[in-house]
Amino acid sequence: MVVCVPTYMLAGGLVDVGMSAWQAIGTVFLGNLIVLIPMMLNGHGGTKYGLPFPVLARASFGVKGANIPSLLRGLVACGWFGIQTWIGGSAIYQLINVVTDNSLVGDALPILGISAGQIGCFLLFWAIQVAIIWRGIDSIKLLEEIAAPLLIAAGFLLLWWAYKSAGGFGDVFSKPSQFETTGEFMAVFIPSLTAMVGFWATLSLNIPDFTRYAASQRDQVMGQAIGLPLFMTLFAFIGVAVTAATPQIFGVPDPISDPVAMLGHMGSGLTVIIALIVLTVATLSTNIAANVVAPANALINSAPDKINFRFGAMVTAGLGVVIMPWKLMESAGAYIFVWLGGYSTLLGPIAGILIVDYFLLRKTKLKVNDLYQFEGAYTYNKGYNYVAVLALLVGCLPCLPGFLAAAGVLESTTPFLSSLYQYGWFFGFFVGGGLYLSLMPRVEDP
């Protein structure tokens, strides 16, 4: 899942907002090192009990209340599904234009803001994904097994190509940041770090959906420890290095951080066609695994007698179109500080509550049968644990004014509320988890 266009664009986006290359790569690494901790912790229950995220969340939120965190996480996944679908559709759009001499280039349509060719390719890629999803979860596993080694090799080939074509990477890694003081740097670093954590804040919640299939705790811990920070940092490095080489290679004034747009500058030929196909496979493999399983499971959990995986996946695919994801990707600021920062603020308290409940209160011991019963240890108040709901609200609502200001809904907010939003995931994680710990009574062992 790491090997995808948004990962490639992360560090480049940080360079765009003023960081040096090494500061950007370091921020990506630190953010992923931080989010690795809740990811491994939340993965523990999936491996130990073989349970998906919506079921594990019943222990803390209640058998009905678990729909709140699972649907919130699922809603974010729908947004990500749309973003990745837009990227995959853009690759198809470039590919067709390369082969047909720009036959799809046209004027932007009213309201949508993109051309008919772009929306057509977006919907084509959407349909390809739907066809795979319809075949079920086993087809997703097969896709990942094929795509992962192919995409890692493609990343190294891209790096080698850029280095050879540009005659090296020039002085990109020696250029200083645009910040003259520590204060200026920290004002960008803190929200950027929050956004880097937010990049995988989604999967750090529903990671049990995948670790439930792991053979041992060692397997899930080592798999994530090797796969997440190492390869996120590697592909961030590739993204910065290749982006920095593009002015030298193509003779353009500004670096090209979007790999789809970069391939459009290559002209035509077999190399471009192969590269665009690889990029499409990368987007396909990431999107279906990371952004379909969670919302599908969330919807199944809300009405297990009426909803199956196919139905949940189709709802996800539909919402991914409705959000018009190309608008979220218009600028690095909108992508990093509004989208990533915004939803990380929402999901941080949920991560804190889950970890506090599972490790500190229950000592990893659950009454598994009661997780599937409306009358049992996790019924709380008619199926809802209002302590968890309160902790969630207290953990995220104070950050709302800062988010609305960043999104342009409010003209401004106070410096204090703005700084709360910059620390959004961290604030929510510790405040939500801490409040839950202080209000919940101690739990007896099963």
N, C-alpha and C positions, 0 to 999 in steps of 0.2 A: 504493500500500500504506500510505502514511503516514496517509491519511484514514480513520481507523477509531476505534472507541470506546475501545480501550486508550490510543491517543494522546491523545484528549480527556481521559481520566481521569488521565494521568500527573501533570501539574502540580497538579491538584486534590488528588491523593494526597499530594504533598509539602507542600501547605498544611495538610492534615489532620495531618501529623506535626510541624508547628510553624514551617515556613518562611513568610516573607512572599510575596506574589504575585510580586514581581520576583525574589526569590531562587529561587523555584520555576521560573519561566520561564527564568532564567539558567542554572540547573542543567541543564534540558532542552537548552538550546542548546549549552552546553559539552560535554555528553555526546555529542551528535550530531556536533559538530565533531570530537571525538576519534575516534569510531568511523568517521567518513567516511574517515579516512586508511587504515586497513586495508581498508576496503571498496573504495576506488579501487585500492589496490595489488593486492589479490587479484583484482580485476576485469580487470587487465592481461592475465593469461595467457589468460583466456577470450576476450578480443577478439583477441589476437595469434594464437592457435592454433585458435580455435573449439571449445574443449574444455569440458565440464562439470566441476563441482567434483570429483566422485569420481575422475575420470581425472587431473586436475591433481594431486590429492593423492597419486597413485602415485609421483610424482617424489621426494617426501620420505619417505613412509611405506612405499613398496614396492607392487608390483602387487597383493598380497593385503592388506598392512597398511593400505592406504587405506580398507578397509572399516571400520576402527576410527573414524577421524574422521567419515566420511560417515554411519555408522549412529548415532553419538553426536549429530551435528547433526540427523539425521532423527528421533531419539527426542524431542528438544526440540521439533521442529516438530509432532510428534503432540500434545504437550501444548498448544501454541499453537492447533492446529486445534480441540482440544476447547474451549478458552477462547473462541475466536471463535464457535464453534458455539453455545455457551451464550448468548453475547450476542445472536446472531441469533435464537435461539429465544425469548429473553426479549422481543425486539421483537415477534415474532409473537404471543406470549402477551399483551402489552399491547394490541396491535392488536385481537385477538379480544375482549378484555375491554371495550375502548372501544366496539366495534360491538354487543356482545351484553349490555351492562350487567353486566359482571363474572361471566359464566357459568362461567369456568374457575377462579375463586378457590376454594380448598379447603385442607384440612389437609395438613401435610407427611407424606409416607410414611415408615415406619420404614427405618432404615439410610440411605436416599437423602437424607433431609432436605429434600426439595422435594415439591411437590404433584403429583398425577397430571396436571393441566393443564400444569404447567411441563415435566415430562418428556416429555409428548406433543408440545409445541411444539418442544422441543429436538430430538427425533427427526424431526419434520417438516422443520425447517431442515437437519438432517443429510441427509435424503433428497434435498432440493433440490440440495444441493451434490454429492452422489453422482451425480445425474443429469447435472450439467454436467461433472463430472470424467470420466464415462464416455465423453463425446464427444471427449476428448483435449485436447492442449495448445493447439490452434488456437482452441478455444472459450474458453479462459482468456484468450488474447490479445485476442479480440474483446470479452470482458467488461470488461477493463481499459480499452480504448479508449473504451468507452461510459461507464463509471462515473467515470473520473477528473475530467473537466470538470464533470459533474453534481454530484459530491460537494464539489468546491472551492466552487462556487457556493452549495451548500446550507450550507456552513460560514459563509460571509459572511452569508447570510440569517438564520441562527440568531443570529449576533452582533448583527445589526441589530434583530431581534425582541426580544432580551433587553434591549438598551439602551433601546428605545422603551417596552417594557412596564414596566421598572423606573424609568424617568425618569432614566437614567444608571446608572453602576456604583458610585455612592456613594463610600465611602472605602476600597474594597477594595484599591486600589493604593497607598494611603498608610498602611495598617496595618502596624506593625512586626512582625517575627518574634517568636516566643515565647521565643527564646533570649536569655539575659541576658549571656552571655559568648561570646567567640570559640571557646573550647573546646567549649561546648555545641553551638554551630552546626556546628563541624567534625565532631563525633561523629555528626551526622545527615547532613551534606553529603557526606562521603567515601563511605559505603555507598550514598547516593542517587545520586551520580555514577556509581559502579560499576553500579548498576541501570540508569541511563539509557544507559550504554554497552551493557549487557547486552540492552537492548530490541532492538537491531539486531545484537548479536553473532552471532546465527544467520545472518542474511543476509550479514554481512561475510565469512563463510566460503564460502557457496555462491553468492555473487554471480556467479561465472563461468557458472552455469546460465543467467543472463540476458544478461550482457555478451558471451557468445559470439555473440549475434545483432547486436551493435553494429557499425556500418560502420567506425568508427575509434576510436582511443584518445581522441581529443578528444570524441567523442560520449558515450562511457561516463563520462568524467571530468566533463564539463559537466552531463550529465543527473543524475548523483548529487550533484554540488556544489550545484546549484540545487534539486533535489528533496528532499534529505534534511534538512539543518539548517534551511533557510528554512521549509519547510512543517511540519516537526515543531514548530518554535518558534511558528509562526502558529497551529497548532491547539492547542498548549498554552495560548497566550494566550486563544484562544476558549474553551477549557475552563474556565480560571480565571475569566474575565469572566462567562460565563454562569452558572457555578456560584455565584459571588458574588451574582448578581442574583436567584437563586431564592427566598431568604427574602422579599424585597420583592414579588416577583411572586405567590407562592403563599401568603404569610402563614404560612410554616412557621418553626420556631425555628432549624433547622440547614440549612446549604447542602446542596443535592442535587448530588453530583458525578457520579452515574450518569445519562447522558442517557436511558436507557430508563425509569428510575424517574421522571425529570423529566417525560417525556411522559405518564406515567401520571397526573400531577397536573393535566394540562391539561384533563381532562374528555373530552368527545367533540367530534366535528366533523370536517369535511374536512381542516382544517389538521393535526390530530393524525394522521389516517390517512396523509396524504401524508408527514409527517415520519417516521413509523414505517416506511413503505415505503422512503424514502431511507436510513434507518438500516440497514435490512435489506440493501439493495444495497451499502452501504458495507462491511458486515461480510462479505458474500458475496465481493466483489471482492478484498478484502485476504486473506481466509482461503485461498481457492483458490490464488492466486498465491504467497503467501509461505510457506504451510505444507503444500502438497501436492507441489510440484515437487521439493523437496529430499529428503524421505524416499522418494518414488517413484524418483528417480535413484539414491539410496543402495542401495535394494533391487535395482534393476536391475544395479548395479555388482557386487553380491555374487554374483549368479547370472544373468549376461546371457543364457544359453542357455535359462533357465527362466522368468524373470520379465519382464513387460512393464510399461508405464506404468500400465495399468489395474489390474493386480494390486497394484503398489506403492501406488497411490493408495487402493485398498480397504483394505489393511492399515492405512494411516495413518488412514483414517476410522474403522475399528474401534477402534484404540487411543485415538482421541480421545474415544470414549464411555466406555471402561473407566476412565479416570483420574478420572472424576467432577469435571469442571472447575469446577463451581459452588463447590466447597470451596476451590479456590485463590483465588477472587475474593471470599471472605467479608469481608476487611478490606484496607485500604490497606497495612498492614504485611506481611501474608502475600503480597500481590501484588508489592510492590516489593522487600522485603528477603529474602524466602525464594525466591519463584519467579524473579524477574529476577536477583537477586544470585546465587542458587545455580547456575543454568545458565551464567551469564557466567563464573563461576569455572572451569567445566568446559571452556568453549570458548576462553578466553583463550590457553592454551598452544598450541592448535592453530593459531590465527591467527599467533602468533609464529613457530612452526616453518615454516609455509607461506611466510611473507614472507622469513624468513632464507634458506631453501633457494632460493627462486625468484630473489630479487634479489641477495643477497650471495654465495651460493655458485655459482649457475648463471648469473648476470648475464642473466637472462630467456631463456636459450637451453636448449631442451629437445630431446631425441631423441624426436620424436612417435611414430614407429613402435614404439619400445621401450616406450612406455606401454601398448601393446596386446599385448605379448609376455611370456610367463612366463619366457623366457630372454633377458635383455637388460640394459641399463644399470640398470634399476630393480628387478631381482630381489632384490638384497641377499642375505639369508639365507632361502632358500626362500620368497621373496616378501615378507618382512617386514624393515623397517629398524628394528632394535631400539634404535638411538640415538634415533630419533623417538619410539618408544614410551616409552623411559625419560624423555625430556624432557617428554613429556605427563604422566607420572605424577608426576614431581618438581614440575611446575608446578601441579598441582591437589590432590594429596593433603594437603599441609600446611594447606590451607584447609578440609578436610573437618570437623574438629572444630568450627570456627566455624559452618559451615553446619548441622551437626546441632544445635548449641545454638540457632541462630536458628529452626530448624524445630520446636524443642521436644522433639526426641528425647533430647538431653542436657540436664540441668538447667542446666549452665554449663560454661565452659571458661576457660582462662587468658586474661588480657587480651591477651597477645601473639598467641595463636592467633585470638582474636576479631578483632583488628586486621588480621591477615593476610586473614581472610575479607572484611572490609570493603573491602580493596584487591584482592579476588579476581581480577578480570579483568586488572588492571594487573600484579599479582604473577605470574600465570600467563603473561601475554604476554611479559614481560621475562625471567623465570627460565627458562621453557620454551624461548623463542627463543635466549636467551644460552647455555644448556647445549647446545642442538643445534649452535650455531655453534662452540662450543669443542671438541666431541667429533667432529664430522663432518670427514673429510678433504676437502681442496680438490678441487673437481670440474673435470675437464678439459672444454674446450669441445667441443661436438658436432662 
